[in-house]
């Protein structure tokens, strides 16, 4: 028992460490800076959506949001918007976004803002469906019911508007899955999802959830409707944010994923629940929806969504850059090697910087410009000043006194934060203001061979109002490439030397692995002499995701990303860490471990079921050879001493095999993650040991109560009464109650039977040990059964007993356990017979097959763990009970 207890204690200790690191990780990696939103809400029930539209009107409802005192409650004359809440969500979550849309559209109550009235823009009519906080993440039929109701809700809403009106759909969490599952639909204008898992279900206890996700992914890939996905990053502890990434469209349809850590004007991780009320996000969602009301074509809608949700990495630059006449305003030539630095921007003037110090190769020269409180093209803060800056590449023929200019097209034009050095970044409970930020412009400079001409960079400043500053310079291309191996940060530090006076430095670590399971710790050595722009590190892990970190001397920062992760078949393995330092690592184990638990708790459950299957395989094999049926303690001891050490080696080797991403642990053979398999197996084995201890403790008071109230009678025959009871319960399952209820009843009956069993003979000991193995097996079926059962309990509590139990009437899922429970309860003697002559494959082998299914398929599809235990159990019932009844 000592090895078994040791494994249990080690598992408990490791689980506690995982819990601590998981809860600590968001604060370290991406602290949240969100301003609370305020509103004056009212919700108007739409009774017209009744059972004449859909039978689900008995269960769900539709509401219209109105901001009290700001708009007319009775008129529907705007652009319809439908909000869909997520798992355990409420229709009231619409209030933050809807309130922001109203208060942006109206300068004051009933007074439309000039910004919108001058363009004949309409307000928004926000509707929200109420799903009574259903637990849709755990149950496919519930998610399907929500989809069906939403389809009818859209039909009902649009019946109040002119023909050909389209509706904007917003979904939070699982509501986003409902939104994309509505496609294809001619009635939907565009879709905005927030904290929605698009690729992999977060809770994978129901195969029907997988089917709905697969159908939704098909529509995302092929439908033409513009879709935007907003992700909260590591701060969202409800779903792994790599699941939030949209699949690319196989057509030219607009698909964009943006992480709030890189979203202009937000620059902060955002929690799952906070996504709908975080001011820095909700006002952009509301403004984009207002602009979408004016967009007529999918292309125009794509432009709106792209412009209002900039961040991450821009693949191409398509913004118009005007061409200006060099002689149209006063200009000044700067001496060679001199930076352009203006601490106040007044009036209009042109500054020219010579390129003579830069060679003809674009790899050598780069022009970088920082602008505060101004705009370049259409990039600026939300409330920017009037100052506008244009950058051109000009060729000046000195002898002819003529010039020719063309726009200098940047490869990077973005808004970056400029945090206050005296405050945390982002500021807790406040974040950044809409007016915060600095525009960065960067472009490689290719100087043409102009003969006797000179080449200059023309920086044109127009309409300066005295606010803001500008800084620009030529520099040699500052790209630092370090070829350190992917294993180097695991065993030490990697030091990168940087030039101290560069405006911009790009760093490439091409061999490092970029994965959601890893966190890199960077400790900078900087001299804080930048008075205009605090030194920033920009980490870009993908086109959709960027993170900004302020650099303080010897203060560690943590680089993480969601460019790839477990079970993401559509994403290739990602190598390379890229980051940029703006100014005027090793592995961090603690936070890295904190990234594992949210992604592999399903794997721990499934592999625990696999361990139980191995115990059953081992015990059945021993019993079939004539040995006594071992006790659970003996089975666990044998497993820990003999089987587990071998499995740890086998699992480590198996993790090096490049399997598809939906198998095993979903890492496709990446060597860095091979140690995860033995760690998870050790945890799972320990949990099985702990579960048996818990069962022993639970059975003790039940046994005492059983002794006090007398013993049960023995009757091993499957008589008419017993058969009638089983058939009656099967009929109830088929017609009315979920099979999960029947399983729970079987578990409770068998728990009582095992607890009150008192073996007195050799055969009775064998039977008792069979019962305990069955009890342990049924215990590890509960994680796959309990979530769906909780859904139905929740549904009954909110919608009443008239709710149909759709989709959970497959009697085969429970009939084996019903028969098994009857036999185990009816007899005090031998439960099972020896191997039947028709039993070509021993029943123990079927449990080995079940273990393989749990290990290989279970981490991605957790519902397989129940199937892996149910099928061998049905084989046992067939060959060891029905075809060959045991002798008393």
N, C-alpha and C positions, 0 to 999 in steps of 0.2 A: 504493500500500500504506500510505502514511502515514495517511490518514483511517481505514482499517480498523484499523490498529494503535492509533490514538487511541481509537476507540470501544471496542476491547477493553480498553485500559488504564483508561478511564473506568469501564467496567462492573466491572472487577475492583476498583477503588478504592471504588466505591459499594457493592459487595457486602461488602467488608471493613467499611465503616462500618455497614451494616445488621446485620452479625454482631455488632459491638461494642455497638451500641445495643440489640439484642435481648437479649443476655446481661446487659446492665447494667440493663435496664428493671425486672425484678421486684424487685431490691434497692431501687431508688429508689421505686417506686410502692407496693408492698405487701410489706414485708419479712416473712419467716415467723417466727412465734414458736410453735413446737410442742415440747411435752415428749415425749421418747422414752418409749415404752411397753415394759414388761417382762412376761414370762410364763414359765411352765414347760410347754411344749407337748408334746403327743403326738398322733400321727395314726394312726388305725386304718383300714386298708383294708377296703372293703366288697366281698368277693369274690362275694357273691351277685348283684351286678349284672354278669352275664356275658352271653355271646352269646345266651342264651335270651331275654334282654330286648331286646338290640339288637346288631347286628353291630359297632357302633362301640365296643363294650367291648374289642375288640382294640387300639383306638387310645387310648381315654380311660379314666379310672378315677374312683371315688368314694371319699371319705375322711370319716371322722368325727373331729372334734376333741375332745380331752379335756384338761383342765388337770390336770397330774400332781399327785396328792396332795390334790386338792380335791373330786373327784367320782368316782362309780362309773363305771368304763370300760364295763361290760357292759350296763347298763340304759338303755333308751330310754323314759323316762317324762316327758319334758318337751315343750316346744313345738318342732316341727322348724323349722329355719332352713337355707336353702341359700345358700351364697356362690358366686358365679360370677366368676372372675378375668377380666382383660381381655387386651389384646394383649400377648403374651409374658409373661403373668402366671402365677402359681403358686397352687395350692390352699393352700399354706402362708401366703398372705397373709391367710387367715381368722383367724390366731392372735391378733392384737391385739384385734379386736372380741370374739371368742369368749372370750378370757381375761378381758376386762373384764366381760362378762356374768356369768361364773362368780364372779368376785371381788366383784361387787356383790350377787349373789344369796346368797352365803355370807359370813357374818361371819368365819368361820374354816373350815378344812377340814371338810366334811360338816355344818356348823352353819349352818342357814338363818337369814338376817337376819330380825329381827322385822318390818321393813318389808314383806317379802314373805309371810312365813308368816301374818301376821295377816289377809291378804287372800286366802289360799289360792292364791297364784300359783305357777306351775310354773317350773322352770329352762328353759334353752334347750338343745336338741340341735343343735349346729352341724355341718352337713355342708358339704363343698366338693368341687366337681368339679375334676379335674386334666386340663388340656388340653395338657400337655407343652410349655407356653410357645409354642403356635402363634401365628403372626403373623396374627391374625384381622382386623386393621384394613385389610389389603391385599387380602383375597381373599374374595369372596362365598360360594363353596362351603364354605370352611373355617368361616365364620360360621354357615352353614346346618347344617353337621355338628354344630357345638357346640349349636345350638338343638335339633336332633333328639335328641342324647344327653341334654341337660338335661331334655327332656320325659320320657324314660324314667327318668332318675334320680329325678325327682319321683314318678313312679308307684312306683318301687321303695321310696323312703323312706316314702311314705304307706302302703305295704303292711304296715309294722311298727307302725302306729298304729291306734287305733279308727276306724271309719267316720266320714265327715264331718269328719275332721281336715283343717285347712288349713295350708299352709306359708308362712312368710315368706321372700321372695326378696330377696337383696342382690346387687348387681352393681357391680363396679369397672371403670371405663373401658368398653371394648367389651363387658364382661360385663353392663353395664347395658342395652346394646342387645339382647343375648341375652335378658335378663330381660323387657323389654317386648315382645319378639317372641313370648314364650310366651302372651301374651293373645290371645283370651279363654280363661280357664281357671277352672273351678269350684274348683280345688284351691289357688289362690294367694290368700292372705289380704291381702297388701299387698306393695309393692315399694319398696325404698330403693336408689337409684343414687348412686354417688360418682364424680365426675369423668367423667361419661358424656356424649359428644356425641349429643344427641337429635335435632338438626335437620339437621345437615350432616355427612357423613363427613369426618373429618380428612384421610384419604388417599383420593383419589378416582380410583384407577387401574383400578377394576373396576366396570362398569355394574351387576353383580349386587349389589354393596354398596348402590348407590342404591336398587335394588328392595327390598332388605330394610329399609332405613331408611324407605322410603315405607310399607311394610306396618306397621312398628312405630309410625310416626306416626299411622296410621289408628287403631290400637288405643288409643294414648294419648288421642286425641280422643274416642273413643266408648265405651271400656270403663269399667266401674264400679269397678274395683279401685283403691284409694287408691295414689298414687304420689308419692314424695318424691325430689327431685333435689338433691344437695349439690354445690356447685361451688367450686373453689379460687380462682377469679379469675385475675389476671395472674400470680400465683405459679406457676400450672399452665402450664408451658411446652410441654406435649405437645399440648394442644388449645386452640383459641381458646374462652374460656369463654362467649362469647355462644352458642356451639353447645350449651352445657350446659343452657340454659333449656328447660323443658318447654313444650310447646304447651298452650294452655288447652283444657279439656275442653268438648265441645259438649253434654254433659249436666251434671248436678250433681255429678259425681264429684270427689273431692279430688285436686287437683294443686297442688303447692307446690314452688317453686324457692327455695333459700336459698344465698347466698354466705357462705363462712366468714368473710369480712371483717366481716359484720354479725351473724353468729351469736352469740347471747348466750353469754358465757363463753369465746368463742374470739377474736373480733375480730382475726383475722389471716388473711392469705392462706395457702393450703396448697398445696404442690406436688402433682403428679400421683401420684407413687409414695408420697408422705408421707400422702396422704389416708387410707390404711387403717391407719396406725399413729400418726398425730398424736393424742395423748391427749385434747386438748380436743374432738376430733371423735368419736373412737372410743367414749368412755364415754357420750356422748349417744346414739349409734347403738345401743349395747348396751342402755342403759336404755329407750330407746323400744321396742326389740324385746321386752324383758321386759314392758312395759306392753301391747304389742299382743297378747301371749298371753292377756290377760284381756279384751280388747275383742271383742265378739261381732258387732257390725254395722259396715258401712262408715262410718256416722256416728261411732261410738265410736272407730274406728281413725283417722279424720280428726282427731278432737279430740286423740288421743294424739300424732300426728305434729306437729300445729300447736303444741301446748304445749311439746314438747321441742325444737322447732326454730324458736324465735322469732328474729326479726331482720328486717332490711329495713324495709319500711313496712307497718304494719297498716292494711288498708282499712276495717275496722269494729271497733268495740269491743263484744264480746259477753260479757265476763266479768261475773259477778254482783257487784253493789255493795250491801252491806248498808245498811239504814236504822237509825240509832241514835237513841236518846232523848237529847236534849240534856242532860237533867237526871240521866242515869244515872251520871255521874261528875263529879268536880270540873272546873270550866272557868274559863278566863281570857280576858277581852276584851283584845285588843291595841289600842293607840292608833292612830288613823288615820295611815297613812303608814309604820307601823313593820313591818319584816320579822319573820317568825317564824324565829328562829335558836336552836337548842338543840345544844350540843356534846356533851351526854350525854343519853341517853334512858332515864329511870328511871320505873318504875311506869306508871300509866294516868292520862291527863289530856286535856282537850279545850281547844283554843285556837281563838278566833274572830277573824277578820280582817275589818275593815269594808270594804264595797264602795262606800262613799259617794264615794270619790275617782274612781270609774270611771263613765263614762257608761252609758247604756242600750244602746248599740250594741255588738254582739259584736266589731266590727272594732276597737274602741278598747281593750277590756280583755282581759287574759289572766292567768290564775293559773298560776304555775309552782312546782313543789315538787320538791326533791331529797331523797332518803332513803338513808342509808348503813346497812347491816347491819339491814335490816328488809324488810317486804313490804307491797305495796299490791295488793289482790285476790290474784291468784296469781302476781304478778311479784316475783321476788326472786332472790338468788343461789342457787346449788345447795345451799350449806350456810348458809342464812340464820339470823340470830338470831331470837329469839321475838317481837321487836317487830312489831306490826301497826298499820298506819295506814289510816284511812278518811277520805275527803273528802266533805263534803256542802255543799249550798247551802241555807241556813236563812233563813226569814223570821220575824222576832220582832216580835210586837205588844206594844209597851211598855206601853200602857194596860191591856191585858188580861192581861199577864204570861203570854203563851202563845207557843209556837213551833211552826213546821212546817218539816220538813227533807226533802230529797230528795237522792239521790246526785248528785254532780257528775260527769258522764260525761266523761272526757278524750277529746280527739282524738289524744293521744299518751300511751302508757304503755309504757315500755320500760326495759330495763336497759342502762346505758352504762358504758364502762370508766372507771376513775379511776386513770390511770397514775401511778406514782411519778415526780416531776419529776427525780429524780437518776438515773433508769435509762432506757435506750432503750425505745421502745414500738413493737411488742411486744418483750419481752425475748428476744434470740436463744437458741434451743435450750431455752427455758423457757416463754415465753408468759405467760398469766395463770393465776391459781389459780381453782378453782371458787368460792371465797368472795369473789372480787373483783367490784367493780361497784357502781354507784349507780342506784337506781330514780328515773327522771324521770317526773313527772306534769305534764301541761300541758293546759289547757282554756280555750277562750274563755269569757268570763263575760258572760252576758246577764242583766242585773238586771231583774226584773219590776217593774212599776208597782204597788207594794204599798200605796198610800195612806199611812196613818199608820204603816206598819211599817218596820222596818229590815232590810236584807239583809246577811247575814254569810256568810263561808266558815268552815265548821266542820272543823277538822283534829283528828281524834281519834287519840290515841296510846295503844295498849294493850300491856300486858305488856312494858314496856321493861326491859331487863336491864342497863342502864348502858353498853352499847356503842353505837357508831354516832352519827350526827348527823342533823339535819333542817334544811332551809332552804327557806322559802316566801315568796312575795311576789306582790302585784298589780303589773302593769306595763301601760303602754300597749302595744298590739299592735306589736311591733317587727319589721315586715317591710320590708326594703329592696329596692326594685325598680329595676334599672338596665337601660335600654333600649338599651345598646350593641349595635351590629350584630354579626352573626356573624363578620365579617371583622376587627373591631377588634383582637382579641388577636393576630392574625397580623402586624400592622404596628405594634404598640405595646402599652402597658399600659392596663388599665382599672382605675381606682381607685374603691373603694367606701368611703364614710365610715360609721363605726359609732359607736353610743353606747357609751361605755366601761363603764358600770355596769349594763348589762342582764344579767339572769340568762339570757336567751335572745334571740337575734336570728336571724330567718329572712331569707335573702338569695335573691333570684330574679333570674336573668339569662335572660329568656325567649327571647332571640334567639340565644343561643349554641347550637351544635350539640352534642348529646350522642351520641357515637359511639365504638365500640371503637377507631377509628383515630386518635383525638385524645387528647392529654393537656394539661391546663391547669395552669399553674404559679401558685400563690398564695403571696405573700410577706406575712405578717401583721406588723403593728406592734402589739404588745401590751405591757401592763405586768403583770408576773407578781406580782400581789398577792392571788391567790385561794388561801387557805390550805386550804380544804376540797376543792374540785373544780378540778383543773387545767383551764385553758381548752381546750375541745375543739371541733373542727370536724367535723360530721357531714355527709357528702356522700351523698345518696340519688339514685342514678341510675335506679332502677326500684323497683317494689314488692318485688322479690326481693333487691336489692343495696344495701348501705350500707357506707360506709367511715368509720372514725374516725381523726382526725389530731389529735395534741396540738399546740397552738399555742405556739410559742416565737418570741420577738422576732427578726424578720429571717431566720428559718429557713424556707426554702421547703418547701412541701408540693405534692403533685401529685395533681390530681383526674382520675380516669378512671372509666370505667364500661363496661358491656356491654349497655346498653339497646337498642342497635341495632348492626348491623355488616354487612359484605358478605354477600350471598347469603341473607339472612334475609327471605324473602318474607312471612312471617306477622307481622313487626313493622313498623309504620309508621316513617317517618323521624321521628326524635326531636329536638325543639328545646327548649332550656331547661336551664339548670344550676341546681340547687337545693341549698342547703346551709344548715345551722343551726349557730350558734355557741353553745355552753354555756359559762358561766364563773361563778365565785363572785366579676385574674390576666392573666397573658398565656399564649400557647402555649409549652410547653416542647418545643422542636424535637427534642432528642436522644431523649427518651423517646417522643415521638410517632412518630418514625421507627422506634423499636424495636417499635412496635405493628404496623408494616406487614408486616415479613418473615414472621411466623408465619401471616399471613392470605393472603399473595399469592405464596408460593413455588410453589404450583400454577399460578398465572397466569404466572409467569416461564417455567416449563417449557412450558406450552401455547403461549405466544406465541413462544417460541423455535422450536417446530415450525412456527408460522405464518410466521416469518421464512424458514425453510428452504423452505416451500412457495412463498413469493414468489420466492426464488432460482431454484427449479425452473421456475416459471411464466415468469420472465424469460429463462432460458437456453433453454428449449424453444421459446419464441416466436421468439427470435433464430435458432435453428437451423432452424426450419421456414421461415423467410424466405430461406434460402440462405446465411446467415452461418456461419462456423465455430462449433462448440460452444465457448463460453467456458470458461476455466479457473475453478476455484473462486475464485482470487484476483481474477480479472476480475469475476466475478459479485458478490463481496462489495464490490469497489471501486465498481461501478455502483450497488449497493444503498445503500451509505453516502453516496455523493456525490449521487445523483439521487432515489432513492426514499424513503430514511429521512426527510429533511427534510419532505417532503410528508406522509408518514404521521404524523409528530409533530403536525402541525397538524390533520390529519383526526381523529386519536385524541383530541386535546384537545376538539374540537368534539363528537365522538361521545359523550364522557363527560357532556355537558350534556343529552343526550336521556334523558328519564325512562323507561328500559327496565325490564322486569320484573327483579326482584332476582336471578333465576337466570341472567341474561345479562350479558355484558361483565364488569365488575368488581364487579357486585352492589351499586352505590351509587345506583341509580335516579335518576341525573341530578343528584345533589347537587353544586352548583358548587364547594364547598370541596374536593372530592376529584377534580375534573377534572385537576389536574396529575399525579395518580398514573399515568394512562394513558401519557403520554409518558415518564415515568420508567421504568415497567416495560418499555415498548417499547425504550428505550435499553439497559436492562440485558439484555433478551433478545437484542438485536442483538449486543451485546458478547459474550455467552456463545456465540453461534454463531461469531463470529470466533475466540474462544479455543478452541472445540472443534475448529476446523479446524487451528489451530496444534498442538494436542495430537495430532490424528491424523497430522499430518506428522511429528512427533517419533516417534510410535509406529511409523509405517511405515518409518522409516529402518533400524532393525536388522532388521526383517522382510525388507526388500529385500536387505540384505547377506547374510542367511542364504539367501535365494532364489538369489542369484548363486552362492553356494558349493555349493549342491546341485543346480544345473542348472535349466533352463527347463521349463515345462509345454508339453504338446503341444496343438495347435489342432484342434478338431473342432466345427464350428458346427451340425451336424445334431442334431435332436431325435430320435435313433434309438430303436430298440426298447430298447436297454440303458438309455439315459437316461430314457426314458419309464417303463420298468419300475422304475427306482430311485425316481423321483418318486412313482409310484403306491404303491410299497412303503412309502415314508416317510409318505405321506398315510394309508395304512392304519394304520400304527403310531400316528400322531397321533389318528386316529379311535377307536382301540381302547384304547391304552395310555398313550402319553406326552403331556404337555401340548404344545400348539402353540408355547408360548413356548420350549421346548427346540429345536424345529425352527428357529424364527427365530434363536435364538442361534447355531446351527450355520451358518445362512445368512450371518449377519453375520461370523463368524470366517472363513469361506471367502472371502467377498467382500473382507474386509480383506486377506487374504493375496494374493488376485488383484490388487487395486489396487496393493498395495505392490510386487509383483514385476513389474508391467507396465512395459515399456520401449517406448514408441511410437517408430516410425522413419519413418512416412509421414504424409501429411496426414490420411488416413482413420484411421490409428492414433491420431493426436492427438485427433481427435474422439471416438473410442471411449474413450480414456483419460479424457477430460474427462467423458464420460457416467458412467464408472465412479466417478470422484471425487464427482460429484453424488449418485449412488446411495449411496455410502458415507456421505456426510454425512447424507443422509435417514435411512438405517438407524440411524445413530448416535443421531439424535434420536427414533427409535422406542424405543430402549432404556429411557428413563425410564418408559415405560408398560408395558414387558415385564418389566424386571428385578425389581420388587417381587413380582409374582406368582410369578416363577421362584424368588425367595428363599423364598417360602412353601413351595413344594414341596421344595426342598432341606432346609429346616428340618423339614418333616413326615417326609421319608424318614429323616433323621438320628435322629428321636425315636420314630417309630412303625414304622419298618421298611419293607421293600419290598412288604408285603402291602397297603399302603394304596392304595385306588382313587383315581385321579386324576379326580375328579368335576368336570365342568363346564368343562374346558379342552380340548375335542376338536373345536372348530369349525375345520375344515380351511381354510375360506375365508379365515380370518384370516392364513394363512401361505402359501397356494398360490401367490399372485402373487410373493412374494419367493423362493420355491423355484425357480420358472421363471426369474425374473430372474437369480438367482444362477447357474443353469446356463448361460444364454446368455452372461453376462458372463465366466464361467470358461472356457467352451469355445472362445472365439474371441479372437484377438488383433486382429482387424480390426473392422469396423463392427458394432455391437451392434443398433442400431435402424434400421428403414427410415424413409423419409419418409412423409408423411401418406397414409393409406389412403383410397381413394375412398368407403368406407362410414363414414369418420370424420367425421360431421356436425359434431361439436363438437371442436375441437382439444384434444389432450391437455394442452397448457399451461393451457387454461381450467379443467380439472378441478383442477389444483393451485391456481389462484386460488380456486376454491370451497373447497378444503381449507383454505387460509389463512383464509378467512372463518369457517369452522367452528371452527378453532383459536382465533381471536381472540374470537368471540362466545360460543361454548359452552365452550371449553376451561378458562377460569378456574374455573368451578363444576364442570364434569364433565371432569376431566383425561384420562380414558380416551378422550375424543373426539379427542385429538391423534393417537393411533394410527390411528383410523378415517379421519381427515382425510388421512393419508399413504398408508394402505393402498388406499383406493378409487381414487385417481388412478393408483397403481402398477398395479392390476389392469387399468385402461383402457389403459395403456401396453403391458402384456404382450399384451392382446387384439389391439389394432390395429397395434402396431409390431413384434410378434414372431410371434404365432400366425397371424393372417390374412395377414400380409405378412412372411415371414421375411427377415432381412437378407442381402445378398449378401456373400460373402467377398471 
